[in-house]
Amino acid sequence: MSKHPWMRWALVLGVVSTVALDPTGVQAQPGTPKGADFHHGVVIPARKFDEPDFTDKTRKFGVEVFLDQNNNNLVYITETGAIAVLPASATLAPANKMKGAKFIYALVFQARRWDEAEFGEKTKKYGVEILRDENTDNVLYITETGSVAVIAPPANMPNKNMGAKFDHAIVIPVRKPMEAEVTKETRRFGIEAFRDQNGPNLVYLSELGWPALFAQVGMQAPAQAPKFSHALVIPARKSTEPEFTKETMKYGIEVFGDVNNAENLIYVSESGAVATAPKPKVAVAAPIKGAKFDHGLVLPARKFDEPNFTPTTRRYGVEVFVDENTGNLIYITETGSIAVVPAK
């Protein structure tokens, strides 16, 4: 059951995106958009998959947490520019009583390349730390590469680490903005889905180490190929870009329903970043719509050893778009990291 689906289904060809976006014509929403308020920051050590213990050589990542005043979402951004977003809790701790992040357990995941049929000795492995943000009680999954996913506080946490169990795998082709159709040259990403047996989470992990989380749903057997939903092209300005121009970086994003997980949606950026959202209440149908610009943010992200924000602190441009096919909010950074907040 560990075979990649590419061994069992034909390449997805001829899927046309009708959602081309002219970034020079992006218009802001009516009214003046608000900014994001800094709430707190934490420093998180993330071991490599073969690193059994935390040591003074373990890599650490700075993670900042901001409250997006436009929609009351909490935005987690790491010093690498990876992003995770979820609605803020009504019990958000006061910003003047900040705590750290508490280690809970760790997992190691294997992530095959899209053309790698079996898990083997050369399969890439990623260490993932799971911690509780004691300022919000949210649970963070952070990989050894500095990519992050976050979920709201679960009802129960384990007393001991129960490990993770392989569930299924999918392969998703992701076109660049100028690719009208999927061809044999289109970049593909292998995505593994593991059941975190410590809680109700299905952990998606792309072959490049980007994580995403979703509540577990019973899978089909055998695993089935994902179902294409729609595609988007979204521009993402650098922190120093005040306006969208022809030179603004654009990212292709493909959206598929995971048939093995009740056709819940998987968004995959051409950077290899992954995000999830529930299956839309109304099926996406032709004509496919695009993504509508909502607002933009510039967020500073300190390195783990940087105690204060300074003029030299790394800053990342973050765009927020509405997927007009589903109503979901898409956050995308200038690095191509994505997060999706389901429509209310």
N, C-alpha and C positions, 0 to 999 in steps of 0.2 A: 504493500500500500504506500510505499514511500516514493514511488516513481513520480517524476514530474509529469504533469498533464501534456506537455508538449510532445511526449512520446505517443500520445493516444488521440490527439486531435490536430486537424489541419491548421495551418497558420491563418490568422484572421486577416483576410484581404478584402480590399474594396470598401472598407467602412469610411464613408466620407464625412468629414466635419463641416458643418454648415454654420460654424460659429466664429468665423474669422473676426478679429477685433482690431480696429484701427486705434493704436494707443495715442496717437496725436489728437484724437477726437474724444478722449475720455472726459466726461463731464462730472463734476461733483454733485452730490445730492443737494437739494435746496436747503438753505440755511448754512450756518457756519459750523463745520465739524469740530468736535471737541478733541482734546488730546488724551493722553494716558497718564494716570497718576502712579508714580512709583509707590509700591507697597512694601516690599521687602526683597532681600537677596539672601541666597544660601550658597554654600560651597559644598560640592558633592564629590567624593572620591569614587572613581569608577575603575575597577580592576579589569585587566585583560582576562580573556577566557582561561588562560593557563596560570593565572596569578591567584594562588589559594588564599593568601592573607593580605590585609591592608598593610602597607609599609610606607616609609617615607619616600619611596620611589613611585608609589601608585599615582597615576595621573588624576588631577583634580579639575573640576569644572565650576566656573562661576555661573550661577543661574539667577536671573532677575525675574521679579514678578510685578507686573503692572496691572492696574485696573483700567480697562478701556472705558472711558466715560461716555462713549457713544452708545454702548449697549450693555454695560455692566458685566462684561466678560473679563475673566482673569487670563492674562497672557504671560506664559512662561517662556523666556528666551534665554538660551545658553550663550556662552562666550563664543561658540562656533557659529551662531546664527540659526540654530535649530529652534523650532517653535512648537508650543502646545497650548491649546486654548480650551477653556470650559467656562460655563456660567459661574459667576461668583456666588458663594454661599451667603445667606443672610446673616450668618454668624461669623463673618470675616473678622479676624482679630484686629484690634487697634494697631496702627502702624508704629506706635511708640512702645510696643511690647513684643518685639520681634524675637523669635526663637530660631533654631536651626532645623535641620532635617534629620530624622531618626532612622537609622538602618533597620530594615525588617528582615530581608532575606535576599539572596542572589540566585540568578539562573544563568545557564550557558545554553545558547541556541546555535544550531547549525543553519546556515543559509546558503543554499545552492545557487549557482549561476543558472540562468534560464535554460541553458543547454546541458545542464548537468543532471543526468537521469537519476542517479542514486547518491545517497550520502556515502562519502568515502573519506579516506585519510586526508585528501587535499581539500575537502569541503571547508569553506570559511566558517570560523566560529566567532561568536561575539559574547563577551561577558555583559550581563545586564544586572544592575543594582536596582533594588526596589526599596524605596524609602518613603516615610511619611513626612510631609511638610507640616511641621508642628504649628505653623501659623494659620493653616487652613484645614488641616487634617486630610487634604488631598494626597493621593498616593502617586508617586513619580516612578516611572521606569526610565532609567538613563543607561545608555550603552557606553561601551568603552570608547566609542568615537565621539561622544558628546551629543548624540541625538536623544530626544526626550519625548515621552508620552505621559499623559496625566489623566487620572480618573477621580471622580468624587469619592468621598470616604465610603468604604464598604461597611456592611453591617458587622462583619466579623473578620478578624485577621488570624492567621494560623499561629499555633504555638510552636510548630516546627516546620521546616521547609519540606513540602511534599513534592517539589520538583515540577517539571513541565513535560507534557506528553505530546508528541507529534500528532496533529489532527489531519491536515491536508495541505496541498500545495497548488498554486496557480501560477500561470505565466501571463503577463500583461504587456502588450506592445504599447509604447508611448511615442506618439509622433512629435516631431518638432513643429514649431508654428507654421512653417511653410510646407509641411507634408500634408497634402490633401487626402491621401489614402495610405492605408497600412500596406507595406510591401515587405519583401524579404530583407530589405535593408533597414527597416524600422528597428529602433532600439527596443529590446525586450528586457523585462526584469522578472527574475524568479522571486516569488513571495511565498514564504512558509507561514503556516498557521499552526500555532501550538496552544494547547490548553494549559494555562497556568493552574495547576491543581491546588494552589493555595487560595484561590478565590474564583469568582465567576467570570474570569477574563479569557478571551481568545486573543492571543498576542500574534499580530501580523508582523513579520520582519522581512524587509526586502533584502536582496542579495548585497546591498551596499550598507546595511546596518541601520536602516531607518525603521523605527518601531511605530505601531499603531495598535489601539486596543478596542475590543468590542465584547459585549456580553456574550457568553457562550450560547450557541444554538446547535442542536444536534445536526451532524453532517450527513450528507448522502453517502452511500457506498455503492460503487467506488466513487472517488472524487470526480467531479465534473468540471468542465471548462467554465470560466466566468462568462457572464452574459453582458455584452456591450450595451451601455446605456446612452452615453453622449460624450462629447469632447469639448474642451474649452481651450482658449488661448488667453493668457492673462499676463499683462505687463507688470513688472515689479521694479520700481525705481530704487536707485541707490540712495543712501541717506543724504547725499549731497545734491540730488536731483530735485529741484523744486517743482518741475512740471514733467508731464509725459511728453516725450519727443520720439522722433523716428529712431533715435539711438537707444531708447529705453529697452532694457532686456525683457524679452518675452519668453514665457514658459508654456509649453504644451502640457495639458493635463487630460488624462483619459479617466472616464468614470465607468466602472463595471459593477454589475451585481454579482456577488459571490453566491452562486447557486448552492454551494455547500453550507451556506450560512444564511438561509432564508432570503437570498437575494439582497441582503444588506449591501450598501454601496461601499466600494473602495475607490478612493481618488488616488491616482498615482501621477506624480510630476515627472517630467523628463529628467529631473535631477536624481530620481530614484526614491524620493520621499513619498510616504504613504500616509493617508488619513482615512477614517471611516465615518459612516453616517447610516442611520436606519434606512430601510427601504422606504421610498417616498409613498405617501398615502395615495397619491394619484400617479399612475404610471407615466413615465416620460414618453412623449409621443412627438412625431413630426408635426410641424417643422421644429427642429431643435433650436433652442434659443441660446443666447450667449451668457456672459457674466457681466453684471452691472456694477460699476464702481460705486462704492459706498463712502469710504474715507481712507486716508492714509495716516501712518504714524512713523515717527522716527524714535527708535528705542536704543538707549545705551546698554551695553552688556559688558560688565567688568570681567577681567581675568580673575581667576581664583585668588591670586595674590595681590589684587588691586583693592585696597581698603575703601577708597572713595572714588566717586565720579569726578573726572577731571576733563579738561579740554581734549586730552589725547585718548580718552576711553573710546573703544570701538563702538560705532553706532551702526544700526541696521535699519534700512528702509523696510516698512511693513505695509502692504496694501490689504484692504478688506473689500471683497467683492461679494455680491449676491449671485449665487447660481440660480438663474431665472427658470431653470428646468425643475428645480426642487425647492427653492426658497432657502437652501442652506447658505450659511455664511462661510466664505473661504478666506482664510488668512494666508498670505504668502510673503515670505521674506525675499530680499534681494539675492539670497543664496539658493532659492528654489525650495526651501522647506515649507511645508503646508500643514495647516490644521483646519478642520471643518467643525463648525458648530451647527447642529441640526436646527431647522426652521422651527419656530415656536408655534 
